[in-house]
Amino acid sequence: MFEMFSYPFIIRALVVGTLVSLCSALLGVNLVLKRYSMIGDGLSHVAFSAMAVATVMNWAPLTVAIPVVIAASFLLLRLSAGGRMKGDSAIALVSTGALAIGIFIISMRSGINTDINNYMFGSVLAISKYDVVFSVVLSLVVLGLYIVFYNQIFAVTFDEPFAKATGIRVDFYNMLISVLTAITIVLGMRMIGALLISSLIIFPAMSSMRVFKSFRSVVICSAVISVVCFLAGLMISYQYSAPTGASVVIINIAVFAVFCAVDYIKAKAK
């Protein structure tokens, strides 16, 4: 098992995956509590479209995708906040439209190639040294901003009207959460894939909420679950030559089932 760590691509996947898992878990708690957890799925489709276009044009995929996905996150906030469209409808509209555009452009230019499949399904082999440096820097920025604005993010997550009444800039912190989520989604797509990246946001938060009740406990537990599940998924992926994204998600599902069982046992014991 320790032989896997002698390969440079595994080390790159380990570094990027751990940081992305940590970021997605922290943000996932807020998104799930705000009933906006499917934003990860919508933004991942937008990121796929942006990366597909960047690949066709021979541009750097990550540097193209991040501003595009951030803009899409602002658009989703505007559509939802305007009252003209519910959050789930806005996500469906933006995600399916972006996915269709990306597939159409790729098919017209060169067909679906290996690079695009890597964005769709994820691959540890697709992570370059540039991706590692870029991902580490941005992940640390995401974690730093989350920690610095933890109290404000907590207030906005639980009670927006009260937070606004106390002078907190609710719109700013909602946009901050959206931007951090957009960055995390793009960074995780290389390895997990557009179809599965939203699971990193949803499952750890849902699992920890089955057992813990306080916000701080849920955040800490979610972070631990996310990182442990990624490490276990990466090892299983290497051992059995399975897709990394699918392996990580399956481990998350198993952990969620265990936490549900614990919650059920605790409820019966009362």
N, C-alpha and C positions, 0 to 999 in steps of 0.2 A: 504493500500500500504506500509506503514512504518513497518508493521509486518514482511515483507520479510527480513528486516535488522537484525532481531533477530536470524536468522539462520546462523551458522558458515560457511556453504558452500557458502552462498550468499556473505558474507563478503570476503571470499577467492576469489570468482569469481570477485567481484567488484575491489579488489586491483590488481589482475593479469590482468584482462580485460582492466582496465583503462590504465595501463602502456603499455601493448602490443598494444592497440589501438593508443596510442600516438606515440610509436616507429614506428609502421607500417605506420602511416600517414606521418611522417617526411621523412622516407625513400621512401615512395611511390611517393612523388613529384619528387625526383631525378630519380627514375626508370621509371616513366611515361615520363618525359622529355627526357630521354636517349633512349626511345622506347624499354625498356627492362622490361616492367611491368609484363609480363607473367612469369618472373623468379620465382615469388612467387608460382605460380601454380606448376612449375617444382620442386622446392625445397620442397614443401609440400609433393609431392609424394615420394621423396627420404626420407623425414623425416618419413613418414608413414611406408615405408619399414624398416628403421632402428629401429623404435619403435616396429614393429611387430616381428622382429628378437630378439630384446632385451626382449620382453615379453615371447617369447618361451624359451629363455635361462635363464629366471629369473634374468635378469640384470636390472639396473635402466634405464628406457627408455630415460629420458632426457639427462643423462650424456653420453649415447651411441649415441643418435641422433645428438647432436650438432656438434661433430667433423666430423661425417659422412656427414652432410649437408654442413658444411663449405668446406670440401674437394670437394663435388659436385659443390659448387658455383665456386671454383677455376677451376674445370674441364670445366664448362660452359664458363668461361672467356677465357680459353685457346682455346677451340674449336672455339669460335666466333672471337677472336683476330687473330687466325692463318689464317683466310681467307678461310679455307677449307670448312667451314660450316656456314651458316647464324645463327643468334641468335635463331630464332624461331625453326629452325630445330634441333639445339643442345638441346634446352629445351624439345622438343617433344621426342627426342631420349633418353635423360637421365630420364625424368619423367616416360614415359611409361615402360621403361625397369625396373626401380626401383620398380614401382608399381606392375608389374607382378611378380618380384622376391619375394616381400613381401607377396603377396597373395598366391603364390605357397608354400613358406615355412610354412606359417600358416596352410594352408589346409592340407599339408602333416603331420603336427605334431598333430594338435588338432582341426582343423576346425576353422571357423570364430567365435570367441567368443565375449563376451560383451566388453572386453577391447579394442579389435581391432575396433569394431564398434564405440567406443568412440573416437578413434583417427581419424576415417574416417569422422564421423558426428559431433563430439564434444559433451561435456557434462560438466555442471558445477559441477556435483557430482563427476567427476573423478579427481578433483583438490585436492591434499593432502596438508598437512602443509609443507611437504618437497618441493612440487612444488611451493608453495607460496614464500618460502624463496629463493629458487633457481631462480625463475622468477623475484623477486624484485631486487635481486643483479645484475643479468645480464641485466635487463631492465635499471637500473640506469647506468650501464656501457655503454650501447648503447646510452642513452641520453647524457651522459657526453662526449663521444667521438664525437658524432654528433655536439654538441655545441662547443667543443674545435676546431674541424677541419671544422667548418661551412664555412669559407671563401674558403678554398681549395676545399671542396665538391661542393660549388657553382661554382667555376671556372671550375672544371672538368666536371660538368654537362652540362654547356652551350657551352664551346668551348675548347675541349681537345687540339687541336694544339696550340692555344694561351697559354693555361695553361702550356703546355710543354715548349714553348718558353720562358716563364717567370721563368722557373726553378722549377716549381711544379712537383713532382713525380707522374705523372698521373697514372701509373700502380699501385703504392702503394695505392692511394686513391680509385681507382676502386676496388681493392681487399678489402679495408676497407669497402666500401659500400656493397660489396657482403657478407662479414663476418657478418656485422651488420644485413643485411637482413636475412641471414641464421639463426642467433640466434633468431630473432624476429619471424620467421616462426615457429620454433620449440616450442617456448614458447606459441604461440597462438593456436597451434593445439589441445591441450587438451580441450580447451573450444569451439573453432569455428569449428574445424575439418579440415581434409586435403582437402576436396572438396570445402570449402568455405573461407579458410584463405586468399587466394589471393585477395578476394574482399575488405579486410581491407586495402590493399595496393592501389588498383585501384580506388575505388569509391570516397573516400574523396578528393584525388588529382584531379580527373576529375571534381568533383563538384566545388571545389574552383577555378579551372582554367576557368570555364564558366563565372565567375564574376570578378575575380581579375587578374591582369596582371603582377605585380611585383613579383619576387621570394619570398621575405620576406612575402608579404601579402598572397600569395598562401600557404606557409608553415604554417603560423599562422592559417589561415582559415581551412586548411586541418586538423590540429591538433584538433581544436575546434569541427569540424564536426565529426571526428572519435570518440572522447570521448563522445560527446552528443549522437551520434547514438548508441554507445555501451550501455550507461546507459538506453536509451529508450528501446533498444532491450532486455536488461536484465529484465526490469520491465514488458514488454509485455510477455516475456517468463515465468516469475513467475505467472503473473495474469492469463494467459490462458493455462498454462502447455504446452507451445510450445518449440521446440528446440531453444536453445539460439543462435546458429550460424545462423540459418535461420531467426530468428527474427531480428538480427542485420543487416543482409544483406538486408532484406526487407525495413528496415528503411533507410538504405543507398540509396537504389534505389529510395525511395520516395523523399529524400533530393536532389538527383541528378536531378530528374524530376522538382523539384521546382527551382533549380538553372538554369536549362535549360530554364525554363519559364521566369525567371528574365532576363537572357541573351537575350532572344528573344524580350522581351518588351523593353529593353535598345536599342537593334539594331533598332527596329521600331521607337523609339522616336527620333533617330538621323536624 
